[in-house]
């Protein structure tokens, strides 16, 4: 029986490990499990998979444990019946031995008084013994009407000393016979009870059924845990996908912002270039008027205003120098018009 229980618990442990780990290694042997830290227990309780595995294991162990306890209770009952049978058997043997001793004493008493088996005294004694046995509830043949009438006549005469002493021994024998009958009855009851229990065991095997139920519990838990693990993986993939979408969205927004900045800068450069082109046209116009001998219609300060603040200092300075040389202006006339290169 202990071997069956051990195998059942080993199967449950194996199912629990396969269900929870998905490839994880089992942590040590039984001694390692006994020394489990409280922190590990708390961590397991926080993990839904570990909680489900431990709950299934607990239920499976309870099924097997209850079946084992019930089986031990039945075994205990059988042991009690066997013990009772042994006690009754000893009681029967003791009563039988006592009855043999009483019968031997009665035989010796008959020989002592020299009473013959076919004498009237002995025949009357045998009838008196049967009457005594009936009063003591000793099993035997019932008295006939003729025997009852004969007993009435016997009781009218006094008992002989032999008959009186022999009836005393017969009364003791009646107690022994009663003990023997009780012992046999109890022995038969114990035997019937044990046979009934064994017959029920042949019809069903509670321990085997409990082990099968425990394995089914662990198999169901294993499937549920696998689904839970797949859901976790799916949730992780969905979460990663969502993160990638968010990241792609952020990158798209960043690219859009960068494109807008590039576009704004391009527009600024185009504006700057148009202003520079405008300045060049003004210079060309001044040169053309110089060639014709006409005074320029635009002052140097006006030329400075044509230049955009975003114009490079070098480009403006070069243009002014070119105008200065072409107009043959004096340096004194251009004082204060030099553009600070740091602007």
C-alpha positions, 0 to 999 in steps of 0.5 A: 500500500505504501508503494502505491501512495509513493508512486501516486505522489511522484506522479503528481510532482512530475505533472506539477513540474511539467505544467509550471516550468515549460522547460524549467528545471525542478529545484532539488529533491524533497530535502530542498523542498522542505527548506523552501524560503518564505521569499520563494513562496511569496514570489510563487503566490505573486505569479499566477502560473505558480499559484495555479500549479500549487492550487492544482497540486494541493487539490491532487494531494488532498484527493490522494491523501483523503483516499489514503486516509480512508483506505487506512481507516478500512485497513484499521477496521479490518485489523480490529476485526482480525484482533477481535477474531483472535480474542474470540478464538482464544476465548473459545479455546479456553471455554472448550478446555474448561468444558473438557475439564468439567466433563472429566470431573463429572466422569470421575464423580460418576466413577467415585459414586459407582453410578452406572450409565443405564441406572435410573439415577444417571438417567434422571440426572441427564434429564435434570442437566438438559433442564438446567441447560435450558434455564442457562440458555445453552443450545440443545434439543427441546424437552418433550411433554413426556420428559416434562412430566418425568421432571415433575416426578423427579422434583418430588423426590430429593436429589442424591449427593451425586446428582447434586454435585454433578449438577453443580459441575453441569452449571459450570459447564453451561457457562463454558458452553455459553462462552464457546457459543458467544465466541463462535458467533463473534468469530463468524461475524468478524469473518463475515465483515472481513469478507464483505470489505474484501468483496467491496474492494474487488468491485472498486479500487479507491486508491487507484481511482484517487490517483487517476483523479489526481493525475486528471487534476494535474493534466487539466492544470497543465493545459490551463497553465500552458494557455496562461503561458501562451496568453502571456507570450501573446500579451508580450507580443501585443505589448511589443507591437504596440511599443513598436507602433508608438515608436514608429509614430514618434519617429514619424512625428520627429521626421515630420518636424525635421522635414518642416524645419528643413522646409522652413530653412529652405524657404528662409534660404530662398528668401535670403537668396532673393534678397541677395539677388535684389541687392545685386540687381540694385548694384547692377543698376547703379553701375549702369547709371555710372556708365551713363554718367548719372548719379545713383538713385539709391544711397548706400544706407538704402543698399544696406536695408536691402540686405536681409539680416540673414545675409552673410556678412561676407556677401554684403561686404563684398558687394559694398566693396564692389560698389565702392570701387566702381563709384570711386568713392572716398573712404571717408564717404563710406565711414560707418557703413562697414558691416560688422562681421559678427552680425 
